[in-house]
């Protein structure tokens, strides 16, 4: 991607499928922000767009076979996803704070040089307070916008 150290406006569509105990749930959210590359990592910084007036700023740091998602605001979380590893994290809401962990199976990022769009795919088993919370399939689609 040719955005080394140059911020470019983006729109983001994040789709999540959660599988647990034979049940399946689909979630999606949109956001607007910027993308840039620094020191070999791609950074997505965007404000989530929620119908219920939540204020959440999200940063996604993407590297080789790993990603970190940091959310700040009305909800906050920090979770690292490294393929083949179980990593620790935290989740906070107005209702409390919890210890989290993720066992990551897939972290795939693509941004073809000839296009102004890309995507990040994650698949992981998620644990809340050491209890299984399901298998998460996450796709973050990124589209550059004209300034």
N, C-alpha and C positions, 0 to 999 in steps of 0.2 A: 504494500500500500504506500502510496506516495504522499504521506501526510506527516513525515518526520518533523516533530516539534511544531507542527502547524495545526491549530484547532480548526476543525471543519464542522459546520452544523449538521446534525443528524436527527432523524426520527427513529424511534425504537418500538418494536412490537415484541413483547415477551410472552410466550405461551408455555404453560406448565401443565403436565399431566401427572397426577399423583395416583399411584396404585397401592392399595392396602386392603388385605383381607378380601380379595375378590371384588372390591369396589374400585371405581375409577372416577376421579374428579378432574375437571378442566378449569383452569384459571387463565386469564390473560390480562395484561396491562400494557398501556402505551406510555411513551415518554418522549420528551424533546430535550436535546442538549448538544454535546460536542464529542468528537472523536479526535484523538491524536496519538502519535507514537513517540515514545521516549525511552531511551536506553534498552531497546529491543522489546519493550512491552507496548501493547495497544491499550489505551485507556478510553472507556466510554463513561462520560459524565452526563447524567440526565435527571431531569425532574419528572417523577412519576405523575401521571395524570389519573386521578381517582374521582369517581362520582361522589364519594362521601367526604370530600373536602380534606382528605388526609394530606399532609405536607411531608413528602419523602424525597430526599435527594439521594441518588444512587450512583456509585462508582463501581465499574467493573474493570479489573486489571487482568489482562489476558497475556499469558506467556505460553511456552512450549509445554503441552500436556498439563497445564494448570490454569486456574482462574481464581480470582478473589472477588467476592461481591461484598460491598460495604453499603449499607443503607443508613441514613441519618435523618432524623426528624421525628414525626409522630410515632413512627416505628423505627427501630434501629436493629441492625444485625451486622455481623461480620463472620464470613465463612470462607475458608480456603478450600478449593476443590483440586486435589492432585490425584491423577490417575493411579490406581493401585494402592492408595493409602487411605487411612481413616484419619481425618483431620478434625481438630476441635474448633468450636465457634461459640457465639453468643447470640441471643435474640431477646430484645426488650420491646415491650408494648406498654400502654397505660395500665395493663393488668398485671404486670410483673416482668421478671427477668429469668431466663432459662439458659442452661448449658445445652449446647447442640454439638453434634458431630455428623460428619458425612463420609461415607465410604464411596469414593468416586470410581465409576467404571468407564466413563467416556468424557473426554474434554476435547472437542474438535472445533477449531476456528478456521474459517476460510474467508478470504477477501481477494478475489481474483484481481490481478493488476489492471485489467481492462474494464473493470466495472466500478460503479459508485455504490455498491451494496455488498453486504457480507452477512455472515451469521456465526453465532457461537452455539454449540450444542453441548449440553451436560446431561449425564445420567448418573444418579447416585442414590444410595440408600441413606435416608435421613433419620437421625435419632434426636429425640428431645428428652433431656434428663435421662439419657442412656436407654430410653425405651424406643423401639422401632416406630417410626411415623410414616413409613411407606417408601416406595421407590419413586423418585422424581425424574421425569424427562422434561428438560427445559430447552427451549429454542429461543434465542434472542436474535431477531432479524434487525439489521441496521441498514438504513437508507440515508445516504447523504442528501442534504437539501440545498437548493440554490440560496445563496445569501441575499 
